[in-house]
């Protein structure tokens, strides 16, 4: 499934805001100071956004097209034995 970077950003903001709202509701019930509630809510919101963005990066990294591109750009391409021998011999001189 393809999702544009803009849609992923909006989705991640939505997830972060929802998690922050849930945390705010839970913490307002608990007997904590207002500063602790606000700081904790902000930290949960930021952490949710970072985790969702990191998850998107992992999914993008694991997509078959990305793996194929990495293999094509890799220094460790599979070579046939004859070209390996030629490469070794050319390095000696």
C-alpha positions in Angstrom: 0.0 0.0 0.0 1.4 3.4 -1.0 0.8 6.4 1.1 2.2 9.8 0.2 4.6 11.6 2.6 2.0 14.3 3.1 -0.7 11.8 4.0 1.7 10.0 6.3 2.5 13.3 8.1 -1.1 14.1 8.6 -1.8 10.6 9.9 1.1 10.8 12.3 -0.1 14.1 13.6 -3.6 12.6 14.1 -2.2 9.6 16.0 -0.1 11.9 18.2 -3.0 14.3 18.9 -5.3 11.4 19.8 -2.7 9.8 22.1 -2.1 13.2 23.7 -5.8 13.8 24.3 -6.2 10.3 25.8 -3.2 11.0 28.1 -4.6 14.4 29.1 -7.9 12.9 30.1 -6.3 10.1 32.1 -3.9 12.5 33.8 -6.5 15.1 34.7 -8.3 12.4 36.7 -5.2 11.6 38.7 -4.2 13.9 41.6 -1.2 15.5 39.9 -0.1 19.1 39.6 -1.2 20.9 36.4 2.4 21.4 35.2 3.1 17.7 35.5 -0.1 16.9 33.5 0.8 19.4 30.7 4.4 18.3 30.5 3.5 14.6 30.4 0.8 15.2 27.8 3.3 17.1 25.5 5.9 14.4 26.0 3.4 11.6 25.1 2.3 13.6 22.0 5.8 14.2 20.8 6.8 10.6 21.5 3.8 9.3 19.6 4.7 11.4 16.6 8.3 10.3 16.6 7.3 6.6 17.0 4.8 6.8 14.1 7.4 8.5 11.9 10.0 5.9 12.7 7.5 3.2 11.9 6.9 4.7 8.5 10.6 4.8 7.9 11.0 1.1 8.7 8.1 0.2 6.5 9.6 2.3 3.6 13.0 0.6 4.2 11.4 -2.8 4.0 9.4 -2.3 0.8 10.7 -4.5 -2.0 11.4 -1.6 -4.4 13.6 0.0 -1.7 15.5 -3.2 -1.2 16.0 -3.7 -4.9 17.4 -0.1 -5.1 19.8 -0.8 -2.3 21.0 -3.9 -3.9 21.6 -2.2 -7.2 23.6 0.6 -5.5 25.5 -1.8 -3.2 29.2 -2.3 -3.5 28.7 -6.0 -2.8 27.0 -6.9 -6.0 27.2 -10.5 -7.0 29.7 -10.9 -9.7 30.6 -13.9 -11.7 33.8 -15.7 -10.8 35.7 -14.6 -13.9 35.1 -10.9 -13.3 36.3 -11.3 -9.7 39.5 -12.9 -10.9 40.0 -10.1 -13.5 39.4 -7.5 -10.8 42.0 -9.1 -8.5 44.6 -9.3 -11.2 44.0 -5.7 -12.3 44.6 -4.5 -8.7 48.0 -6.2 -8.5 49.5 -4.1 -11.2 
